[in-house]
Amino acid sequence: MASQRARLPEKSEIWEHLRERLTALGADDVDWRNKKTAVYVFHPGDDVLNVAKEAYALYQSENALGPAAFPSLRRMEEDVIGIALNLFHCPEDGDETGAGNMTSGGTESIILATKTCRDAAAAKGIDVRGASIVVPRTAHLAFDKAAHYLGLEIRRIDVTSDYLADPVAMRAAIDERTIMLVGSAPCFPYGLVDPIPALSEVALDCDVWLHVDACVGGYLNPFAELEGVSLPEWDFRVEGVRTISADLHKYGYAAKGASTILHRSAEQHAHQLFSADNWPAGAMTTPTVAGTRPGGAIASAWAVLHYLGVEGYREKTRRILNARRRIAKGVEDLGLRAHGDPNLCLISFGPVEGDDLSIFGVWKGMHDRGWFSGVVQNPNGIHLMLSPSHDEVADRYLKDLKTSIDIARGGEDGHVAAPTRYA
């Protein structure tokens, strides 16, 4: 029987009672503050969380829809975009000066990149109805959502044996109806950076738009590179890259929801905008899907970027890299294998070929011990998205992982189906 629909109370309630009720409502939520959660939340430390929270509160009522009323938000957004363009090596001279906007999250950034590509193609006289986007199998499902909303076709192409985008196979999937090619830096399932320079060659040869989905890595990759991590060039250093999506509320550590969509040129960015005037209140131009945009998200991102600076981001990144190295070695020592060769913030792992260990049984054992993480399938594995705080609990994780493996091998958990996830 369906639960009774909530009704607005007849009388007001005092805040102290509401606070207690709000706290009680969260009783069944995952306790991410105990550092045992490796998905959805990014724990950089209480100091950063407080900066993000206080900055958000200072501007929680301001609205970025009205830059004339709130020039502070325009200035903060311009600063954030300028910082991002510099981090991602966007040219500053000539026609390619770069442009972009803050959005509500990676999905909106990806939708806007796809919309911009579609409209730029249409402006050239190309029939974009049902045009295709070619993506590796590992690309985020937000591209499927973008294709669904925008009347496009998605073509998912299998990856190489090392789980990277296959430029040869993706080239073969391009035809006269293709307008966009996609690579990830890194991909969400395995934490691997696709060969963006090779994809760029394909994009330039075939005259299609190359988008790099750096929603996960955009605000981590530059600092990982400074810490000596070797990555293929993945940003605007690569000639064919036209747009980049990068989330501030992941490894930028800003309050949700905050992402960025970055363009190589302002001319290209113009196709992102929406303009209309056919109503009594006059013309309206908006750069994003949303009209009203919360000032708090912009202020939070601005504040955290300045609070941490290069030094702070490098320190957080070192901790993530340390946690990932220790967990990767521990996983290998326990007879499991990582998928590919992850060297950033994500790792997924499962049994070696021929081992009938139920990795979802292991996942359940870890879940029963308070560890909350995701899974991947084909191949099956446990999926970790690491935060700086995980360097404090890596040894505890590996100890519980050994116990869970031993129990799963003993058959106590049986063969568990993959849990449902929403990402």
C-alpha positions in Angstrom: 0.0 0.0 0.0 1.3 3.4 -0.9 2.4 5.7 1.9 0.2 8.7 2.7 1.1 11.8 0.8 2.8 14.5 2.8 0.8 17.7 3.5 2.0 21.2 4.4 1.6 21.7 8.2 -1.1 24.1 9.3 1.2 25.8 11.7 4.8 26.6 11.6 7.4 24.5 13.4 10.4 25.7 15.3 13.8 25.2 13.8 15.2 23.2 16.8 12.6 20.5 16.2 13.1 20.6 12.5 16.8 20.2 12.9 16.3 17.1 15.1 13.9 15.7 12.4 16.4 16.4 9.6 19.2 14.6 11.6 16.9 11.7 12.2 16.0 11.4 8.5 19.7 10.8 7.8 20.0 7.9 10.2 20.0 5.4 7.3 22.4 7.4 5.1 25.9 6.2 4.5 28.3 7.7 7.1 30.8 9.1 4.7 32.5 11.1 7.5 34.0 7.8 8.8 36.1 7.6 5.6 34.7 4.3 4.5 32.8 5.6 1.5 34.4 5.5 -1.9 31.7 6.9 -4.2 29.4 10.0 -4.3 31.2 12.1 -1.7 34.8 13.5 -1.8 36.3 14.0 1.6 39.2 16.5 1.5 39.2 17.3 5.2 37.0 19.3 7.6 38.7 22.6 6.9 37.9 22.5 3.2 34.4 21.3 3.8 33.9 24.3 6.1 35.2 26.7 3.6 32.9 25.3 0.9 29.9 25.4 3.3 30.4 28.9 4.6 31.1 30.3 1.1 27.9 28.7 -0.1 25.9 30.1 2.7 27.2 33.6 2.1 25.6 33.5 -1.4 22.9 31.0 -1.1 20.1 33.5 -2.1 21.9 35.2 -4.9 21.0 34.1 -8.5 23.5 33.9 -11.4 20.6 34.4 -13.8 20.9 38.1 -13.1 24.5 39.2 -13.5 23.4 42.8 -13.6 21.9 42.4 -10.2 24.8 40.2 -8.9 28.0 41.3 -10.6 29.8 39.4 -7.8 28.7 36.1 -9.2 29.8 37.1 -12.7 33.2 38.0 -11.4 33.5 34.8 -9.4 32.5 32.6 -12.4 34.9 34.4 -14.7 37.7 33.8 -12.2 36.8 30.1 -11.9 36.6 29.7 -15.7 39.9 31.6 -16.1 41.6 29.3 -13.6 40.2 26.2 -15.4 41.3 27.4 -18.8 44.8 28.0 -17.5 45.0 24.6 -15.8 43.9 22.9 -19.0 46.4 24.8 -21.2 43.9 26.7 -23.3 45.6 29.1 -25.7 45.4 32.8 -24.8 46.4 34.3 -28.2 44.7 34.8 -31.5 41.3 33.3 -32.1 41.6 30.6 -29.5 41.3 32.5 -26.2 38.9 30.0 -24.5 35.6 30.5 -22.9 33.2 28.5 -20.6 30.7 28.4 -17.9 29.9 26.8 -14.6 27.1 24.3 -14.6 25.2 22.1 -12.1 27.3 19.0 -12.7 29.0 16.8 -15.2 25.8 15.7 -17.0 24.8 19.3 -17.7 28.4 20.0 -18.9 28.3 17.0 -21.3 24.8 18.0 -22.6 26.0 21.5 -23.3 29.1 20.3 -25.1 27.0 18.0 -27.2 24.4 20.8 -27.9 27.2 23.2 -28.9 28.7 20.6 -31.3 25.3 19.9 -32.8 24.4 23.6 -33.3 27.9 24.4 -34.7 27.4 21.7 -37.2 23.9 22.9 -38.1 25.3 26.4 -38.6 27.5 24.9 -41.3 24.4 23.6 -43.1 24.9 20.0 -41.9 21.7 18.0 -41.3 22.1 17.0 -37.6 18.8 15.1 -37.2 19.9 11.7 -35.9 23.6 12.6 -36.3 25.9 10.3 -34.3 28.3 10.5 -31.4 31.1 7.9 -31.3 32.2 7.0 -27.8 34.2 4.2 -26.2 32.2 1.6 -24.2 33.7 3.2 -21.0 32.3 6.7 -21.7 29.8 8.0 -19.1 26.1 7.4 -19.7 25.6 11.1 -19.7 26.4 11.0 -23.4 23.5 8.6 -23.9 21.3 11.1 -22.0 22.6 14.0 -24.2 21.9 12.0 -27.3 18.4 11.2 -26.0 17.6 14.8 -25.3 19.1 16.2 -28.4 17.8 13.8 -31.0 21.2 12.2 -31.8 22.5 8.6 -32.1 25.0 7.2 -29.7 27.6 4.6 -31.0 29.4 2.8 -28.2 32.6 1.1 -29.4 34.5 -1.7 -27.6 37.8 -0.8 -25.9 41.2 -2.4 -26.3 42.4 -5.3 -24.1 43.9 -2.7 -21.7 40.4 -1.0 -21.4 41.4 2.1 -23.3 39.5 3.8 -26.1 40.4 2.2 -29.4 41.2 4.9 -32.0 41.2 2.4 -34.9 37.8 1.0 -34.1 36.4 4.4 -33.4 37.6 5.7 -36.7 35.9 2.8 -38.4 32.6 3.8 -36.7 32.7 7.3 -38.1 30.7 8.1 -41.2 29.1 11.2 -42.8 26.5 11.3 -40.0 29.1 11.6 -37.2 29.6 15.0 -35.6 31.4 14.1 -32.3 34.1 11.8 -30.9 34.6 11.3 -27.2 37.5 10.3 -24.9 37.7 10.3 -21.1 40.4 11.6 -18.8 40.0 9.3 -16.9 37.0 7.1 -17.6 34.8 6.4 -14.6 34.7 2.6 -14.6 38.4 2.0 -14.6 40.2 5.3 -13.9 42.2 5.2 -17.1 43.0 8.1 -19.4 42.1 7.4 -23.0 44.7 8.1 -25.8 43.5 11.6 -26.4 46.3 12.5 -28.9 45.4 9.5 -31.1 41.7 10.4 -30.9 42.7 13.9 -31.9 44.3 12.6 -35.1 41.1 10.8 -35.9 39.0 13.8 -35.1 41.1 16.2 -37.3 41.3 13.7 -40.1 37.5 13.1 -40.1 36.6 16.7 -39.3 34.6 15.9 -36.2 34.4 17.5 -32.8 36.5 15.9 -30.0 35.2 16.2 -26.5 37.2 15.2 -23.5 35.2 14.1 -20.5 37.4 15.1 -17.6 34.5 15.3 -15.1 36.4 13.0 -12.8 40.0 14.1 -13.4 39.9 17.7 -14.5 40.8 19.2 -11.1 43.1 16.3 -10.2 45.1 15.5 -13.4 47.1 18.8 -13.5 48.3 18.2 -9.9 49.0 14.5 -10.5 51.2 15.5 -13.4 53.1 17.9 -11.1 53.5 15.0 -8.7 55.2 13.0 -11.4 52.3 10.9 -12.7 52.8 10.2 -16.5 49.6 10.8 -18.5 49.0 11.2 -22.2 48.3 14.8 -23.0 44.6 15.1 -22.4 43.6 18.7 -22.5 43.8 21.7 -24.8 47.5 21.0 -25.4 46.1 18.5 -27.9 45.1 20.3 -31.1 41.8 18.4 -31.9 40.3 18.9 -28.4 37.3 21.3 -28.8 35.6 21.0 -25.4 36.3 19.7 -21.9 33.9 18.9 -19.1 35.4 19.0 -15.6 33.6 18.8 -12.2 34.4 21.1 -9.4 32.4 19.2 -6.9 34.6 16.1 -7.4 38.3 16.7 -7.0 37.8 20.5 -7.0 36.2 19.8 -3.6 33.5 22.5 -4.0 29.9 22.1 -2.8 27.5 20.3 -5.1 26.5 21.0 -7.8 29.4 22.7 -9.6 31.0 21.7 -12.8 32.6 23.5 -15.7 32.2 23.3 -19.5 35.3 24.7 -21.3 35.7 25.7 -25.0 38.8 26.2 -27.0 37.4 29.5 -28.5 34.8 32.1 -27.7 33.4 31.8 -31.3 32.7 28.1 -30.6 31.2 28.9 -27.2 28.6 31.2 -28.8 26.8 28.1 -30.1 26.2 27.0 -26.4 24.0 30.0 -25.7 20.2 30.0 -25.7 18.4 33.2 -26.7 14.8 34.0 -27.2 12.5 37.1 -27.0 9.0 35.9 -28.0 7.2 36.7 -24.7 6.2 39.9 -22.9 9.2 40.2 -20.6 11.7 40.8 -23.3 14.8 39.0 -24.6 16.6 36.4 -22.5 20.0 34.8 -23.1 21.2 32.0 -20.9 24.5 30.1 -21.3 23.4 26.9 -19.5 20.5 24.5 -19.4 19.4 26.1 -16.1 18.0 29.6 -15.9 18.3 30.3 -12.2 21.8 29.2 -11.0 22.5 29.1 -7.3 25.1 31.7 -6.3 26.2 29.4 -3.4 27.7 26.8 -5.8 29.7 29.5 -7.6 30.9 31.1 -4.4 31.8 27.8 -2.9 33.9 26.8 -6.0 35.6 30.2 -6.0 36.5 30.0 -2.3 37.8 26.5 -2.3 40.0 27.1 -5.4 41.6 30.1 -3.7 41.8 28.4 -0.3 43.7 25.4 -1.6 45.7 26.9 -4.4 48.3 24.8 -6.2 50.0 23.9 -3.0 46.8 22.6 -1.4 45.7 20.7 -4.4 49.0 19.0 -4.7 48.9 17.9 -1.1 45.4 16.4 -1.5 46.5 14.7 -4.7 49.6 13.2 -3.1 47.3 11.7 -0.4 45.0 10.2 -3.1 47.9 8.8 -5.0 49.4 7.3 -1.9 46.1 5.6 -1.0 45.6 4.3 -4.5 49.2 2.8 -4.6 48.8 1.1 -1.3 45.4 -0.3 -2.2 46.6 -1.4 -5.6 49.5 -3.3 -4.1 47.4 -4.8 -1.4 44.8 -6.0 -3.9 47.6 -7.7 -6.0 49.1 -9.3 -2.8 45.6 -10.8 -2.1 45.6 -12.5 -5.5 43.2 -10.0 -7.3 44.0 -7.8 -10.3 43.3 -4.2 -11.2 41.5 -3.5 -14.5 44.1 -1.9 -16.7 46.9 0.2 -15.1 45.1 3.0 -13.1 47.4 5.7 -11.8 45.1 8.4 -10.6 42.1 8.4 -8.2 40.0 5.5 -9.4 40.6 1.8 -9.3 38.5 -1.3 -10.0 39.6 -4.8 -9.4 38.4 -8.4 -9.5 39.6 -12.0 -9.7 42.3 -13.1 -12.1 41.1 -15.1 -15.1 40.1 -18.6 -14.2 39.4 -17.7 -10.5 35.8 -18.4 -9.7 35.8 -16.0 -6.6 32.5 -14.2 -6.4 33.7 -10.6 -6.3 30.2 -9.4 -5.6 30.2 -11.7 -2.6 33.4 -9.9 -1.5 31.7 -6.5 -2.2 28.8 -7.6 0.1 31.3 -8.7 2.8 32.9 -5.2 2.6 29.5 -3.6 2.6 28.6 -5.5 5.8 31.7 -4.2 7.4 30.7 -0.6 6.7 32.6 0.0 3.4 30.4 1.7 0.8 31.7 1.5 -2.8 30.5 0.8 -6.4 30.9 -2.1 -8.7 31.7 -2.7 -12.4 30.6 -5.4 -14.7 32.2 -7.2 -17.8 34.6 -7.8 -16.2 33.1 -7.9 -12.7 34.8 -5.9 -10.0 34.8 -3.7 -7.0 35.1 0.0 -7.8 36.7 2.6 -5.6 36.7 6.4 -6.1 39.3 7.6 -3.6 39.4 10.8 -1.6 42.4 12.3 0.3 41.1 10.9 3.6 41.3 7.3 2.3 45.1 7.4 2.9 44.2 7.2 6.6 42.1 4.0 6.3 43.9 2.1 3.5 45.3 -0.5 5.8 42.0 -1.1 7.5 40.4 -1.5 4.1 42.9 -4.1 3.0 42.5 -6.0 6.3 38.7 -6.2 5.9 39.2 -7.0 2.2 41.2 -10.1 3.1 38.5 -11.2 5.6 35.8 -10.7 3.0 37.7 -12.7 0.4 38.3 -15.5 2.8 34.6 -15.6 3.7 33.6 -15.5 0.0 36.0 -18.3 -0.9 34.5 -20.3 1.9 31.1 -20.0 0.3 29.4 -18.2 3.2 28.2 -15.4 1.0 27.5 -17.5 -2.0 27.4 -15.8 -5.5 25.9 -12.4 -5.1 24.4 -10.5 -8.0 25.7 -7.1 -8.9 24.1 -4.4 -6.7 22.1 -1.7 -8.4 23.8 1.7 -8.5 22.8 5.2 -9.5 25.6 7.5 -10.6 
